Amino acid sequence: MEADPIPIAEQVEVRPFVARDQRAVRDLVLAGLAEHWGELDPTLNPDLDDVASAYREALVLVGHLDGRVVACGALVPLADGRAEIRRMAVAADARRCGIGRLMIDHLRDAAAALGHRRLVLETTADWHAAVACYLASGFEITHRARGTFGTDDIWFALDL
C-alpha cells in the first residue's frame, strides 16, 4: 500500500530572506500585483528593488518549494508592541495548498518570539482570496479606509 503524498505546504521550507532571493521575491510580488490589478507600474514598488535595504528593520521570510521561491512575507516592527505583515505573496500555481496559511503562521510565531503583542495588516477589499486567508488565520477586520490609489482597503489585526 502506498503512503499518502506529503501535503504541498509541508514540503515548503520557510527561512529568512537572503540576497540570492532578491530577484525571485521581487518577481513574485510584482506578478501577484499584476495578476490582481491587470496591469502594473513597477516604479510604484521601489521597495522591491532592494528588499534587504527597504526591510532592514524587518524580518522577511521566504518559502521555497522544489528549489524555487513560492511565497514571501515581511514582518515590520511598529510602535506599541505591534508588527505589520507586508508584501505577503504566494505564487499563482502554489495557491490553495496551505502555503499562505503556513507563511502567516511563521510570521505570527516570529512576531510572538520577538515580543510583539499584536499583528496588523492591510489589503484591498476586492482581493477576496487574501481576505479569506487572513480571516481563516484568525485575523479580525478592524476598519476600512480609502487607499492611496482610491481603493477600498481593509485593515486586520490579530492579538498574540
Backbone as ProteinMPNN parsed JSONL, in Angstrom:
{"seq_chain_A": "MEADPIPIAEQVEVRPFVARDQRAVRDLVLAGLAEHWGELDPTLNPDLDDVASAYREALVLVGHLDGRVVACGALVPLADGRAEIRRMAVAADARRCGIGRLMIDHLRDAAAALGHRRLVLETTADWHAAVACYLASGFEITHRARGTFGTDDIWFALDL", "coords_chain_A": {"N_chain_A": [[0.828, -1.165, 0.0], [0.585, 2.186, -0.887], [2.009, 5.09, 0.585], [0.312, 8.017, 1.717], [0.616, 11.029, -0.188], [2.857, 13.674, 0.744], [1.491, 16.634, 1.995], [1.525, 19.651, 0.067], [2.115, 22.151, 1.373], [3.536, 21.265, 3.579], [5.91, 20.589, 2.455], [7.208, 22.885, 1.949], [9.961, 24.928, 2.584], [10.567, 27.317, 4.924], [12.365, 30.209, 5.414], [14.609, 32.853, 6.532], [14.943, 35.767, 4.421], [17.528, 36.011, 2.021], [20.254, 37.456, 0.162], [20.365, 36.184, -2.369], [17.72, 35.638, -2.868], [16.559, 37.915, -3.842], [15.776, 38.694, -6.594], [13.818, 36.735, -7.192], [11.906, 37.138, -5.155], [11.119, 39.783, -5.668], [10.051, 39.453, -8.283], [7.978, 37.626, -7.723], [6.212, 39.062, -5.992], [5.55, 41.26, -7.646], [4.373, 39.899, -9.805], [2.055, 38.885, -8.611], [0.744, 41.284, -7.971], [0.371, 42.344, -10.548], [-1.3, 40.385, -11.626], [-3.554, 40.701, -9.989], [-4.303, 43.42, -10.381], [-4.342, 43.675, -13.121], [-2.663, 45.191, -14.617], [0.552, 46.759, -14.28], [2.677, 49.086, -12.737], [5.884, 49.039, -12.191], [7.444, 50.997, -11.002], [6.037, 51.979, -8.913], [6.602, 50.458, -6.8], [9.134, 50.666, -5.316], [10.434, 49.605, -3.095], [10.826, 46.95, -3.596], [13.004, 46.756, -5.209], [15.326, 46.591, -3.753], [15.182, 44.619, -1.446], [16.482, 43.846, 0.935], [17.592, 46.261, 1.899], [15.327, 47.965, 2.01], [13.759, 46.678, 3.873], [15.286, 46.457, 6.186], [14.91, 46.676, 8.935], [13.08, 44.797, 9.364], [11.761, 41.417, 9.48], [12.049, 39.324, 6.894], [10.498, 36.667, 5.432], [10.876, 33.748, 3.421], [9.393, 31.366, 1.342], [10.311, 28.258, 0.113], [10.001, 25.86, -2.448], [10.774, 22.926, -3.957], [13.188, 24.037, -4.903], [12.516, 26.627, -5.726], [11.315, 29.969, -5.169], [8.256, 30.324, -3.658], [6.683, 31.765, -1.992], [6.375, 34.661, 0.133], [6.83, 37.05, 2.787], [6.81, 39.908, 4.895], [7.692, 40.957, 8.156], [7.17, 43.723, 9.844], [8.348, 45.803, 12.338], [6.395, 47.892, 14.456], [5.245, 50.694, 16.455], [4.403, 50.491, 19.989], [4.338, 47.698, 20.603], [3.369, 46.417, 18.364], [3.342, 44.757, 15.153], [3.592, 44.715, 11.6], [2.362, 42.843, 8.878], [3.636, 42.718, 5.706], [3.923, 42.739, 2.121], [3.106, 40.16, 1.51], [2.93, 37.261, -0.362], [2.028, 34.647, -2.625], [2.949, 32.282, -5.009], [1.135, 31.97, -8.061], [0.638, 29.357, -9.056], [0.892, 27.894, -6.782], [-1.03, 28.378, -4.978], [-3.846, 27.905, -2.741], [-3.088, 25.675, -1.421], [-2.368, 25.727, 1.151], [-0.098, 27.193, 1.637], [-0.078, 29.986, 1.962], [-1.305, 30.215, 4.466], [0.605, 28.824, 5.949], [2.793, 30.61, 5.749], [1.727, 32.831, 7.095], [1.437, 31.687, 9.638], [4.145, 31.258, 10.309], [5.078, 33.923, 10.308], [3.459, 34.98, 12.326], [4.315, 33.434, 14.538], [6.984, 34.237, 14.658], [6.643, 36.951, 15.229], [5.523, 36.806, 17.81], [7.659, 35.585, 19.164], [9.499, 37.625, 19.016], [8.459, 39.4, 20.748], [6.294, 40.99, 20.084], [2.946, 42.092, 20.492], [0.695, 42.355, 18.995], [-0.492, 41.804, 15.732], [-0.828, 43.431, 12.634], [-2.316, 44.109, 9.431], [-2.936, 44.962, 5.986], [-5.092, 44.959, 3.157], [-6.577, 45.09, -0.132], [-10.119, 45.385, -0.455], [-11.286, 43.951, -2.514], [-9.622, 41.836, -2.968], [-10.278, 38.98, -2.672], [-9.441, 36.314, -2.059], [-7.192, 36.749, -0.446], [-8.345, 38.17, 1.68], [-10.066, 36.181, 2.691], [-8.157, 34.283, 3.484], [-6.765, 35.649, 5.535], [-8.828, 36.042, 7.397], [-9.459, 33.353, 7.958], [-7.158, 32.705, 9.246], [-7.395, 33.769, 11.692], [-7.346, 36.521, 11.971], [-8.996, 39.633, 12.579], [-11.237, 42.003, 11.166], [-10.504, 45.381, 11.477], [-10.98, 47.932, 10.52], [-12.074, 49.863, 7.658], [-10.696, 51.728, 4.974], [-10.059, 54.394, 2.664], [-7.754, 53.759, 0.192], [-4.392, 54.618, -0.927], [-4.464, 54.687, -3.724], [-7.088, 55.108, -4.266], [-8.489, 52.848, -3.623], [-10.662, 50.517, -1.899], [-9.699, 49.719, 1.123], [-8.972, 47.167, 3.519], [-8.295, 46.785, 6.92], [-6.705, 44.605, 9.183], [-6.34, 42.832, 12.313], [-4.578, 40.9, 14.758], [-4.419, 39.669, 17.915], [-1.695, 38.631, 19.849]], "CA_chain_A": [[0.0, 0.0, 0.0], [1.367, 3.41, -0.989], [1.776, 6.118, 1.595], [-0.304, 9.237, 1.203], [1.628, 12.036, -0.511], [3.041, 14.747, 1.723], [0.833, 17.864, 1.532], [2.46, 20.62, -0.508], [2.563, 23.139, 2.362], [4.532, 20.637, 4.456], [7.149, 20.461, 1.698], [7.789, 24.218, 1.799], [10.957, 25.346, 3.56], [10.454, 28.748, 5.201], [13.589, 30.707, 6.042], [14.794, 34.296, 6.322], [15.41, 36.296, 3.143], [18.962, 36.222, 1.778], [20.465, 38.244, -1.059], [20.071, 35.437, -3.598], [16.267, 35.61, -3.051], [16.11, 39.241, -4.268], [15.039, 38.729, -7.864], [12.63, 35.877, -7.117], [10.91, 37.79, -4.302], [10.594, 40.927, -6.433], [9.212, 38.941, -9.37], [6.797, 37.005, -7.135], [5.285, 40.098, -5.529], [5.066, 42.019, -8.809], [3.465, 39.04, -10.579], [0.784, 38.868, -7.901], [0.108, 42.59, -8.144], [-0.073, 42.445, -11.947], [-2.442, 39.49, -11.775], [-4.716, 41.287, -9.312], [-4.697, 44.725, -10.93], [-4.46, 43.609, -14.57], [-1.505, 45.9, -15.164], [1.456, 47.083, -13.189], [3.748, 50.059, -12.896], [6.871, 48.629, -11.193], [8.035, 52.141, -10.311], [5.242, 52.238, -7.715], [7.029, 49.483, -5.8], [10.594, 50.757, -5.242], [10.969, 48.778, -2.005], [11.153, 45.625, -4.111], [14.271, 46.803, -5.941], [16.365, 46.196, -2.808], [14.411, 44.158, -0.297], [17.325, 43.854, 2.14], [17.691, 47.635, 2.403], [13.999, 48.506, 2.301], [13.199, 45.995, 5.041], [16.407, 46.144, 7.073], [14.414, 46.573, 10.31], [12.028, 43.785, 9.346], [12.092, 40.029, 9.213], [11.42, 38.887, 5.65], [10.552, 35.22, 5.302], [10.718, 33.264, 2.054], [9.026, 29.962, 1.257], [10.919, 27.569, -1.031], [9.459, 24.554, -2.797], [11.475, 22.34, -5.106], [14.237, 24.922, -5.384], [12.086, 27.947, -6.188], [10.571, 30.797, -4.222], [6.818, 30.256, -3.918], [5.955, 32.622, -1.052], [7.173, 35.581, 0.939], [6.109, 37.975, 3.649], [7.688, 40.688, 5.763], [7.195, 41.321, 9.472], [7.744, 45.046, 10.074], [8.018, 46.279, 13.683], [5.757, 49.2, 14.618], [5.258, 51.162, 17.84], [3.44, 49.95, 20.949], [4.254, 46.25, 20.617], [2.708, 45.909, 17.164], [4.126, 44.493, 13.949], [2.731, 44.659, 10.421], [2.722, 41.941, 7.793], [3.646, 43.383, 4.404], [4.477, 42.047, 0.952], [2.709, 38.749, 1.533], [2.644, 36.794, -1.721], [2.164, 33.219, -2.915], [2.947, 32.057, -6.455], [-0.191, 31.6, -8.573], [0.496, 27.908, -9.193], [1.076, 27.268, -5.469], [-2.109, 28.822, -4.095], [-4.905, 26.978, -2.326], [-2.426, 24.46, -0.931], [-1.994, 25.964, 2.542], [1.179, 27.904, 1.745], [-0.349, 31.304, 2.546], [-1.537, 29.989, 5.898], [1.909, 28.47, 6.5], [3.583, 31.837, 5.883], [1.127, 33.614, 8.183], [1.796, 31.023, 10.892], [5.559, 31.554, 10.585], [5.189, 35.345, 10.65], [2.832, 35.137, 13.641], [5.204, 32.851, 15.542], [8.162, 35.108, 14.756], [6.214, 38.169, 15.93], [5.396, 36.478, 19.229], [9.008, 35.342, 19.69], [10.171, 38.926, 19.088], [7.816, 40.188, 21.796], [5.159, 41.791, 19.612], [1.685, 41.661, 21.108], [-0.415, 42.491, 18.04], [-0.144, 41.838, 14.311], [-1.773, 44.139, 11.777], [-2.026, 44.06, 8.008], [-3.926, 45.643, 5.144], [-5.212, 44.52, 1.773], [-7.746, 45.693, -0.767], [-11.347, 44.639, -0.177], [-11.646, 43.041, -3.603], [-8.672, 40.736, -3.048], [-11.107, 38.063, -1.899], [-8.68, 35.164, -1.548], [-6.362, 37.228, 0.658], [-9.247, 38.473, 2.793], [-10.494, 34.899, 3.252], [-6.998, 33.662, 4.141], [-6.499, 36.354, 6.794], [-9.918, 35.728, 8.323], [-9.296, 31.955, 8.352], [-5.964, 32.632, 10.094], [-7.707, 34.356, 12.989], [-7.358, 37.982, 11.969], [-10.301, 40.284, 12.583], [-11.26, 43.303, 10.486], [-10.574, 46.496, 12.423], [-11.607, 49.069, 9.851], [-11.883, 50.063, 6.221], [-10.256, 53.09, 4.667], [-9.746, 54.657, 1.261], [-6.323, 53.576, -0.001], [-3.604, 55.609, -1.657], [-4.856, 54.74, -5.129], [-8.544, 55.15, -4.341], [-9.049, 51.52, -3.384], [-11.309, 50.244, -0.627], [-8.751, 48.87, 1.844], [-9.411, 46.572, 4.776], [-7.252, 46.582, 7.902], [-6.912, 43.454, 10.045], [-5.47, 42.721, 13.477], [-4.575, 39.643, 15.492], [-3.709, 39.768, 19.176], [-0.824, 37.454, 20.067]], "C_chain_A": [[0.881, 1.24, 0.0], [1.003, 4.378, 0.118], [1.108, 7.322, 0.937], [0.786, 10.252, 0.882], [1.687, 13.111, 0.577], [2.353, 15.995, 1.187], [1.867, 18.901, 1.091], [2.985, 21.596, 0.531], [3.633, 22.559, 3.281], [5.874, 20.441, 3.758], [7.876, 21.801, 1.563], [8.761, 24.489, 2.941], [10.84, 26.865, 3.711], [11.708, 29.174, 5.947], [13.71, 32.2, 5.797], [15.338, 34.611, 4.92], [16.922, 36.394, 3.14], [19.097, 36.88, 0.409], [20.1, 37.482, -2.33], [18.565, 35.3, -3.857], [15.73, 36.878, -3.715], [15.242, 39.204, -5.528], [13.745, 37.921, -7.79], [11.535, 36.506, -6.266], [10.29, 38.966, -5.033], [9.623, 40.442, -7.513], [7.917, 38.334, -8.842], [5.768, 38.053, -6.717], [4.712, 40.874, -6.714], [4.105, 41.19, -9.663], [2.089, 38.988, -9.917], [0.03, 40.171, -8.052], [-0.427, 42.753, -9.564], [-1.295, 41.571, -12.192], [-3.697, 40.127, -11.17], [-5.223, 42.549, -10.003], [-4.839, 44.722, -12.445], [-3.354, 44.336, -15.3], [-0.647, 46.314, -13.988], [2.465, 48.127, -13.61], [4.785, 49.731, -11.822], [7.505, 49.791, -10.441], [7.253, 52.508, -9.051], [5.639, 51.323, -6.558], [8.551, 49.501, -5.615], [11.207, 49.928, -4.114], [11.398, 47.399, -2.492], [12.463, 45.594, -4.892], [15.457, 46.407, -5.065], [15.682, 45.833, -1.499], [15.23, 44.238, 0.985], [17.426, 45.251, 2.734], [16.339, 48.185, 2.828], [13.413, 47.919, 3.58], [14.287, 45.602, 6.044], [15.988, 46.006, 8.532], [13.383, 45.462, 10.455], [12.625, 42.385, 9.257], [11.325, 39.644, 7.955], [11.615, 37.381, 5.552], [10.227, 34.818, 3.869], [10.405, 31.774, 2.101], [9.584, 29.36, -0.021], [10.277, 26.206, -1.214], [10.169, 24.07, -4.049], [12.466, 23.313, -5.739], [13.793, 26.274, -5.902], [11.296, 28.659, -5.096], [9.103, 30.757, -4.608], [6.016, 31.162, -2.993], [6.923, 33.552, -0.344], [6.245, 36.438, 1.792], [7.1, 38.66, 4.564], [6.963, 41.026, 7.056], [7.907, 42.61, 9.873], [7.36, 45.521, 11.469], [7.417, 47.682, 13.642], [5.868, 49.607, 16.084], [4.287, 50.35, 18.694], [3.264, 48.445, 20.88], [3.56, 45.633, 19.42], [3.745, 45.602, 16.082], [3.138, 44.365, 12.8], [3.267, 43.648, 9.426], [2.581, 42.718, 6.489], [4.213, 42.432, 3.358], [4.254, 40.545, 0.992], [2.349, 38.348, 0.103], [2.848, 35.291, -1.794], [2.064, 33.08, -4.435], [1.587, 31.527, -6.903], [-0.383, 30.084, -8.632], [0.677, 27.159, -7.875], [-0.02, 27.686, -4.48], [-3.091, 27.706, -3.812], [-4.338, 25.624, -1.911], [-1.995, 24.61, 0.526], [-0.711, 26.749, 2.73], [0.989, 29.303, 2.337], [-0.535, 31.199, 4.046], [-0.228, 29.642, 6.6], [2.76, 29.717, 6.727], [3.04, 32.711, 7.016], [1.495, 33.006, 9.532], [3.243, 31.326, 11.272], [5.749, 33.012, 10.992], [4.59, 35.616, 12.029], [3.753, 34.618, 14.747], [6.449, 33.708, 15.746], [7.813, 36.387, 15.515], [6.115, 37.916, 17.428], [6.776, 36.287, 19.863], [9.791, 36.643, 19.853], [9.512, 39.861, 20.105], [6.691, 41.099, 21.335], [3.879, 41.216, 20.208], [0.506, 41.697, 20.142], [0.152, 42.547, 16.632], [-1.229, 42.591, 13.567], [-1.364, 43.925, 10.326], [-3.163, 44.714, 7.257], [-3.915, 45.006, 3.776], [-6.425, 45.206, 1.165], [-8.947, 44.773, -0.586], [-11.686, 43.648, -1.276], [-10.612, 41.931, -3.838], [-9.236, 39.614, -2.176], [-10.342, 36.883, -1.311], [-7.811, 35.575, -0.362], [-7.215, 37.513, 1.885], [-9.676, 37.178, 3.472], [-9.362, 34.216, 4.017], [-6.726, 34.324, 5.489], [-7.581, 36.062, 7.821], [-9.794, 34.295, 8.836], [-8.096, 31.772, 9.284], [-6.169, 33.318, 11.438], [-7.685, 35.859, 13.069], [-8.799, 38.482, 11.984], [-10.185, 41.617, 11.854], [-11.396, 44.392, 11.536], [-11.241, 47.714, 11.803], [-11.348, 49.011, 8.351], [-11.468, 51.512, 6.015], [-9.995, 53.198, 3.171], [-8.235, 54.594, 1.125], [-5.693, 54.682, -0.827], [-4.074, 55.781, -3.089], [-6.366, 54.681, -5.302], [-9.221, 53.814, -4.136], [-9.78, 51.487, -2.046], [-10.403, 49.257, 0.096], [-9.357, 48.382, 3.149], [-8.18, 46.365, 5.659], [-7.658, 45.457, 8.842], [-5.974, 43.531, 11.248], [-5.642, 41.341, 14.096], [-3.775, 39.868, 16.766], [-2.946, 38.48, 19.42], [-0.822, 37.053, 21.536]], "O_chain_A": [[1.818, 1.339, 0.793], [-0.152, 4.474, 0.532], [1.316, 7.601, -0.244], [1.782, 10.332, 1.602], [0.69, 13.407, 1.235], [2.596, 16.386, 0.045], [2.945, 19.008, 1.676], [4.189, 21.852, 0.574], [4.536, 23.275, 3.714], [6.873, 20.154, 4.416], [9.023, 21.848, 1.116], [8.43, 24.303, 4.112], [10.997, 27.605, 2.74], [12.072, 28.592, 6.969], [13.002, 32.755, 4.957], [16.083, 33.829, 4.329], [17.53, 36.808, 4.128], [18.166, 36.862, -0.397], [19.577, 38.075, -3.273], [18.167, 34.891, -4.947], [14.566, 36.916, -4.112], [14.093, 39.645, -5.505], [12.702, 38.366, -8.266], [10.357, 36.42, -6.614], [9.07, 39.132, -5.022], [8.513, 40.959, -7.638], [6.862, 38.51, -9.452], [4.589, 37.94, -7.051], [3.506, 41.116, -6.768], [3.127, 41.724, -10.187], [1.069, 39.041, -10.605], [-1.187, 40.171, -8.239], [-1.541, 43.238, -9.762], [-2.223, 41.979, -12.891], [-4.77, 40.093, -11.773], [-6.427, 42.723, -10.189], [-5.398, 45.663, -13.009], [-3.141, 44.109, -16.491], [-1.071, 46.23, -12.835], [3.035, 48.061, -14.699], [4.6, 50.098, -10.662], [8.05, 49.595, -9.354], [7.747, 53.263, -8.213], [5.074, 51.408, -5.467], [9.195, 48.46, -5.745], [12.388, 49.585, -4.178], [12.241, 46.753, -1.869], [12.975, 44.518, -5.202], [16.477, 45.94, -5.572], [15.615, 46.638, -0.57], [14.712, 44.659, 2.02], [17.352, 45.408, 3.953], [16.221, 48.801, 3.886], [12.658, 48.588, 4.287], [14.214, 44.545, 6.671], [16.641, 45.293, 9.292], [12.874, 45.219, 11.549], [13.814, 42.201, 8.998], [10.094, 39.638, 7.95], [12.739, 36.881, 5.585], [9.417, 35.454, 3.195], [11.066, 31.013, 2.808], [9.359, 29.885, -1.112], [10.039, 25.486, -0.244], [10.157, 24.743, -5.08], [12.567, 23.399, -6.962], [14.604, 27.009, -6.465], [10.694, 28.031, -4.225], [8.735, 31.105, -5.73], [4.809, 31.32, -3.174], [8.117, 33.275, -0.233], [5.043, 36.53, 1.543], [8.105, 38.071, 4.962], [5.773, 41.342, 7.051], [9.094, 42.598, 10.202], [6.172, 45.636, 11.769], [7.871, 48.545, 12.891], [6.526, 48.921, 16.867], [3.453, 49.611, 18.17], [2.154, 47.95, 21.076], [3.199, 44.457, 19.449], [4.863, 46.118, 16.098], [1.992, 43.96, 12.995], [4.468, 43.596, 9.16], [1.534, 43.301, 6.21], [4.89, 41.455, 3.679], [5.102, 39.762, 0.564], [1.556, 39.019, -0.558], [3.716, 34.731, -1.124], [1.2, 33.688, -5.066], [0.965, 30.729, -6.203], [-1.455, 29.584, -8.293], [0.623, 25.929, -7.848], [0.061, 27.38, -3.291], [-3.163, 26.709, -4.53], [-4.99, 24.586, -2.027], [-1.335, 23.728, 1.074], [-0.274, 26.954, 3.862], [1.815, 29.753, 3.131], [0.011, 31.997, 4.807], [0.025, 30.105, 7.712], [3.379, 29.862, 7.781], [3.81, 33.263, 7.802], [1.829, 33.732, 10.468], [3.532, 31.62, 12.432], [6.502, 33.302, 11.922], [5.146, 36.388, 12.81], [3.947, 35.282, 15.765], [6.913, 33.883, 16.872], [8.594, 36.852, 16.345], [6.577, 38.731, 18.227], [7.03, 36.771, 20.966], [10.648, 36.748, 20.73], [9.966, 40.989, 20.296], [6.186, 41.9, 22.121], [3.754, 40.006, 20.4], [-0.555, 41.142, 20.427], [1.137, 43.237, 16.367], [-2.416, 42.41, 13.838], [-0.213, 43.601, 10.032], [-4.223, 44.986, 7.82], [-2.874, 44.567, 3.287], [-7.211, 45.833, 1.876], [-8.815, 43.55, -0.566], [-12.303, 42.616, -1.012], [-10.721, 41.176, -4.804], [-8.732, 39.341, -1.087], [-10.586, 36.5, -0.167], [-7.704, 34.836, 0.617], [-6.851, 37.139, 3.0], [-9.652, 37.086, 4.699], [-9.588, 33.638, 5.08], [-6.483, 33.633, 6.479], [-7.278, 35.856, 8.996], [-10.002, 34.046, 10.024], [-8.029, 30.791, 10.025], [-5.234, 33.437, 12.23], [-7.974, 36.426, 14.122], [-9.702, 37.827, 11.463], [-9.15, 42.28, 11.922], [-12.288, 44.343, 12.383], [-11.976, 48.44, 12.473], [-10.531, 48.233, 7.858], [-11.842, 52.4, 6.781], [-9.739, 52.197, 2.501], [-7.511, 55.282, 1.845], [-6.377, 55.561, -1.352], [-4.084, 56.895, -3.612], [-6.867, 54.261, -6.345], [-10.403, 53.662, -4.443], [-9.545, 52.324, -1.175], [-10.343, 48.085, -0.276], [-10.14, 49.078, 3.795], [-7.16, 45.841, 5.211], [-8.816, 45.367, 9.248], [-4.947, 44.208, 11.206], [-6.691, 40.706, 13.979], [-2.595, 40.216, 16.712], [-3.469, 37.383, 19.226], [-0.152, 36.092, 21.913]]}, "name": "protein", "num_of_chains": 1, "seq": "MEADPIPIAEQVEVRPFVARDQRAVRDLVLAGLAEHWGELDPTLNPDLDDVASAYREALVLVGHLDGRVVACGALVPLADGRAEIRRMAVAADARRCGIGRLMIDHLRDAAAALGHRRLVLETTADWHAAVACYLASGFEITHRARGTFGTDDIWFALDL"}
